[in-house]
Amino acid sequence: MTAIADERRKRIFVVGATGTIGKATVRELARRGHHVTCFVRARPAQSHSGPASDLENPKGVQLRYGDVTKPASLAENGFRGERFDVLLSCMASRSGDPEDSWRIDYQAHVDVLAVARAAGVTHMVLLSAICVQKPLLAFQHAKLAFEKALIESGISYSIVRPTAFFKSLSGQVERVQTGKPFLVFGNGELTACKPISNDDLGSYLADCVLDNRLHNRILPIGGPGTAITPRQQGEILFSLLGRTPRFRHVPVRMLDVVIGALALAGRFVPTAAKKSELARIGRYYATESMLVWNPVTNAYDAADTPSTGKQTLEDHYRKIIAGELATDLGDHSVF
């Protein structure tokens, strides 16, 4: 989309701007000509690294520093008594453990929405997750609780539920490059997704600012092409490397044993309880597709999962192999 006319430019307040999707979204909002204010954590004194310095600062983007979990900081350091048109959030809990999930995915969002409404915001674009369709985990329930609060708030909204990110599917590139087999759960065909790139998702989130067709809707979205399974992801990677596919099959039952052991230990050791939740998250993604759930057929439906963008997972893998992209997975690291 080209830059918009002056009269259509919005003042947009962004939280969660330092993540990979947040950065891509901020770049696209600025490219289109919106006035963007990002509320980020202040980096430590005398440090030149951290969330603020990692965020690209294109023309039209202002950084403000504070604590998103404190309403007073949001009001005084973030909004500063100024008026804004749109609130956009790419914010999410880092660990997925229950305490962090309810603190960030729910309460911090409730607080920022309240301060934003007082600042004149009339529309919110929320980056959620497609996995909340079948909520079994704490972070899913926390996200759903805020979705409900947003819908009932009285302002217009665009709730975006993307499928798998490229970053979350890149954890095995290095191991395959070093000659190791590609790991799959079960037969490698238990799940499927329509992977979406940072830039394509950022563009879609930016569309939600002005496109009335995307307002007051819950919007599942995937990347271009057909849905692919973990086994197909491995086959793509081996093909790009010119190697014969090699897979190692991990029984799902193994995850169940780990979860049970950690849950038992968690009765006595708090850190084990947190690890148990992380293992449950891993099992969920190993057995549930990131596609639209059809309650009539009681199955995931690739055909009902909308697509957008042009960048494919194969394109992404090719760039990593060529050394054009780094594979710093951060919180997306699994293997």
C-alpha positions in Angstrom: 0.0 0.0 0.0 1.3 3.5 -0.9 1.5 6.4 1.5 -1.8 7.8 2.6 -3.2 11.3 2.1 -2.6 13.8 4.9 -6.2 13.9 6.0 -6.2 10.1 6.6 -3.1 10.0 8.7 -3.7 8.8 12.3 -1.9 9.3 15.6 -1.1 5.8 16.7 0.1 4.7 20.1 1.9 1.3 19.9 2.8 -1.1 22.7 4.8 -4.2 22.0 6.9 -2.4 19.4 10.2 -4.1 20.2 9.2 -7.6 19.2 9.8 -8.9 15.6 6.2 -8.3 14.6 6.1 -5.0 16.4 9.1 -3.7 14.6 7.7 -4.7 11.2 4.4 -3.1 12.0 5.9 0.2 13.1 8.0 0.3 9.9 4.9 -0.1 7.8 2.8 2.4 9.8 5.6 5.0 9.4 6.0 4.1 5.7 2.3 4.8 5.1 2.7 8.2 6.7 1.0 7.7 10.1 2.3 9.5 13.2 3.6 6.7 15.5 4.4 6.8 19.2 6.0 3.7 20.6 5.9 3.1 24.4 8.9 1.0 25.3 10.9 -0.1 28.3 13.8 2.3 29.2 17.2 0.7 28.6 19.5 0.5 31.7 21.5 3.6 32.4 24.8 3.8 30.4 23.7 0.9 28.3 23.5 1.1 24.5 21.6 -2.1 24.1 18.1 -3.2 25.0 14.6 -2.9 23.7 14.7 0.8 22.9 18.0 0.7 20.9 17.0 -2.5 19.1 13.9 -0.7 17.7 14.4 0.9 14.3 13.4 4.6 14.5 12.2 5.6 11.1 10.9 9.1 10.2 7.5 9.7 11.9 8.2 7.4 14.8 8.7 8.7 18.4 9.9 6.6 21.3 8.7 7.2 24.8 9.9 5.2 27.8 8.1 3.8 30.8 6.5 0.7 32.4 3.5 -0.7 30.6 2.4 -2.5 33.7 1.9 0.8 35.6 -1.1 3.0 34.6 0.5 6.1 36.0 3.6 5.5 33.8 1.4 4.9 30.8 -0.4 8.2 31.4 2.5 10.4 32.4 5.3 9.0 30.3 3.3 7.5 27.4 0.2 9.5 26.5 1.3 12.7 28.3 -2.1 14.3 28.1 -2.1 14.2 24.3 -4.8 12.8 22.1 -4.4 9.7 19.9 -6.7 8.1 17.3 -5.6 4.4 17.5 -4.1 2.0 20.0 -2.1 -0.9 18.4 -0.8 -3.7 20.5 1.7 -6.4 19.6 2.4 -7.0 23.3 2.5 -10.5 24.7 3.9 -12.3 27.7 7.4 -13.7 27.1 7.2 -17.0 29.0 3.6 -18.0 28.8 3.5 -19.0 32.5 0.2 -18.2 34.3 1.5 -15.3 36.4 3.2 -13.5 33.4 0.3 -14.2 31.1 -2.4 -12.7 33.3 0.0 -9.7 34.1 0.7 -8.9 30.5 -1.8 -10.6 28.2 -4.7 -9.4 30.3 -4.1 -6.8 33.0 -1.5 -4.7 31.1 -3.8 -4.6 28.1 -6.8 -3.6 30.3 -4.7 -0.8 31.8 -3.4 0.6 28.5 -6.9 0.4 27.0 -8.3 2.5 29.9 -5.6 5.2 29.6 -5.9 5.1 25.8 -9.7 5.7 25.9 -9.1 8.7 28.2 -6.7 10.0 25.5 -9.4 9.9 22.8 -8.6 6.6 21.2 -11.6 5.2 19.3 -10.1 2.1 17.7 -7.8 -0.6 18.8 -5.8 -3.1 16.7 -4.9 -6.2 18.8 -2.4 -8.9 17.8 -3.8 -12.0 19.4 -3.2 -15.6 18.4 -5.2 -18.2 16.5 -4.6 -20.8 19.2 -7.1 -19.1 21.5 -9.9 -21.0 19.5 -9.2 -24.0 21.7 -8.0 -22.6 25.0 -6.2 -25.1 27.3 -3.4 -22.9 28.5 -3.1 -19.9 30.9 -1.9 -17.5 28.2 -4.8 -18.4 25.9 -7.4 -17.8 28.7 -5.7 -14.5 29.5 -5.8 -13.4 25.8 -9.4 -14.4 25.5 -10.3 -12.5 28.7 -8.9 -9.3 27.2 -10.5 -9.9 23.8 -13.8 -10.0 25.6 -13.0 -6.8 27.5 -12.1 -5.1 24.3 -15.2 -6.2 22.5 -17.4 -5.0 25.4 -15.4 -1.7 25.8 -17.5 0.3 23.4 -14.7 1.3 21.0 -14.2 -0.3 17.6 -11.6 -3.1 17.3 -9.7 -5.3 15.0 -8.6 -8.6 16.7 -6.0 -10.3 14.6 -5.3 -14.0 15.1 -2.3 -15.0 13.0 -1.1 -18.5 12.4 2.5 -19.6 12.9 5.3 -17.0 12.5 8.4 -17.8 10.3 10.6 -17.2 13.3 8.9 -20.0 15.3 9.4 -22.5 12.4 13.1 -21.7 12.0 14.5 -23.5 15.0 15.8 -26.5 13.1 17.6 -24.8 10.2 21.0 -24.9 12.0 20.7 -28.5 13.2 19.8 -29.7 9.7 22.7 -27.7 8.2 25.1 -29.5 10.6 23.8 -32.9 9.4 21.3 -33.7 12.0 17.8 -35.1 11.3 14.7 -32.9 11.3 12.6 -33.6 14.5 8.9 -34.2 14.2 6.3 -35.3 16.7 4.5 -38.5 15.8 4.5 -39.0 12.0 5.1 -35.3 11.3 1.6 -34.8 10.0 -0.3 -34.2 13.2 -0.6 -30.5 12.6 -0.5 -27.9 9.8 -0.3 -24.1 9.5 -0.1 -21.3 7.0 3.1 -19.5 8.1 3.1 -15.8 7.8 6.1 -13.4 7.6 6.8 -10.5 9.9 6.4 -8.0 7.0 3.2 -9.5 5.7 1.6 -9.6 9.2 2.9 -6.0 9.9 1.2 -4.9 6.7 -2.0 -6.6 7.6 -2.0 -5.0 11.1 -1.4 -1.6 9.4 -4.4 -2.2 7.1 -6.6 -2.6 10.2 -6.1 1.1 11.1 -8.1 2.5 8.2 -9.9 -0.4 6.5 -13.5 -0.4 7.9 -14.0 -3.9 6.5 -11.5 -5.1 9.2 -13.2 -3.2 12.0 -15.3 -4.9 14.8 -14.1 -8.3 13.6 -12.0 -11.2 14.8 -9.6 -11.8 12.0 -7.8 -15.1 11.6 -5.0 -14.8 9.1 -2.2 -16.9 7.5 0.4 -16.4 4.9 0.2 -17.3 1.2 -0.2 -20.8 -0.2 -1.5 -24.0 1.1 -1.2 -25.2 4.7 2.0 -27.2 5.4 2.8 -29.9 8.0 6.0 -30.1 10.0 7.2 -33.0 7.7 6.7 -30.7 4.7 8.6 -28.0 6.4 11.5 -30.4 6.8 11.3 -31.6 3.2 11.5 -27.9 2.1 14.6 -27.4 4.1 16.3 -30.6 2.9 15.5 -29.7 -0.7 17.0 -26.3 -0.4 20.2 -27.8 1.1 20.3 -30.5 -1.7 20.1 -33.3 0.8 18.0 -36.5 1.3 15.4 -35.9 3.9 16.1 -37.4 7.3 13.6 -37.3 10.2 13.6 -38.3 13.8 10.1 -39.1 15.2 9.4 -38.1 18.8 6.4 -39.7 20.4 3.9 -37.3 21.9 3.7 -39.7 24.8 7.2 -38.5 25.8 5.9 -35.0 26.3 3.1 -36.4 28.5 5.6 -38.1 30.7 7.7 -34.9 31.1 4.5 -32.9 31.9 3.4 -35.3 34.5 6.8 -35.5 36.2 7.2 -31.7 36.3 3.6 -31.2 37.5 4.3 -33.6 40.4 7.6 -31.8 41.2 5.8 -28.5 41.0 3.8 -29.3 44.1 7.1 -28.8 46.0 9.3 -26.7 43.7 7.7 -23.6 42.1 10.2 -23.5 39.2 9.1 -27.0 38.2 5.5 -25.9 38.0 6.5 -23.2 35.5 8.5 -25.7 33.5 5.4 -27.9 33.5 3.4 -25.1 31.9 6.1 -24.6 29.3 6.0 -28.3 28.5 2.2 -28.1 28.2 2.6 -25.3 25.7 5.1 -27.4 23.7 2.6 -30.3 23.7 -0.2 -28.0 22.5 1.8 -26.8 19.5 2.9 -30.4 18.8 -0.7 -31.6 18.5 -2.9 -28.7 17.5 -2.9 -27.1 14.1 -2.6 -23.3 13.7 -5.6 -23.0 11.4 -9.2 -22.0 11.8 -11.2 -24.4 13.9 -14.6 -25.5 12.4 -17.0 -26.3 15.2 -19.4 -28.0 12.8 -17.0 -30.5 11.4 -15.0 -30.5 14.7 -11.8 -30.1 12.8 -9.2 -27.6 11.6 -9.9 -26.2 8.2 -7.2 -24.9 6.0 -9.7 -23.7 3.3 -11.4 -21.5 5.9 -8.1 -20.0 7.0 -7.6 -16.7 5.1 -4.3 -15.9 3.5 -2.4 -12.7 2.9 1.0 -11.5 1.7 3.6 -12.8 -0.7 6.5 -14.1 1.4 6.7 -17.9 1.9 8.5 -20.1 4.4 10.6 -21.5 1.6 11.8 -17.9 0.8 12.6 -17.4 4.5 14.6 -20.6 4.7 16.5 -19.8 1.6 17.6 -16.4 3.0 18.7 -18.0 6.3 20.8 -20.6 4.4 22.3 -17.9 2.2 23.3 -16.0 5.3 21.0 -13.0 4.5 19.0 -13.5 7.8 20.1 -14.3 11.3 18.5 -17.1 13.2 18.3 -15.5 16.7 15.1 -17.2 17.9 14.9 -15.8 21.4 11.7 -16.8 23.0 10.8 -18.8 19.9 13.6 -21.3 20.4 12.3 -24.9 20.9 15.0 -27.3 19.8 
